Amino acid sequence: MLITTGRVRHGTIELDDQSLPEGTIVTVLSAEGNESFALSPDEEAMLSAAIEEAERGDSIPASQLLRQIRKS
C-alpha cells in the first residue's frame, strides 16, 4: 500500500514524489476548497490496515453499516 499526494495539472494527476507503474489502480481522495488532508504515522497505519481488510473482503455492505450507526 502506498499513500502519496499530487495535483491535477491539465487534467492529469501528477504525483509529488512517486512514480507508479503503468496500469496501477488508484483511489483518489480530493480536498475541497483550502482544506488539507494529512495523517499522522498512526493514522496512516490505521488507514492502510483498513484498506487491506477491504481488499481481502473483510467488510460489510454500506446498508448494514448505516443500520448499525442508526442504532447507536
Beta strands, then each sheet from edge to edge (+ up, - down):
strand 1: 6-9
strand 2: 12-15
sheet 1: 1+ 2-
end
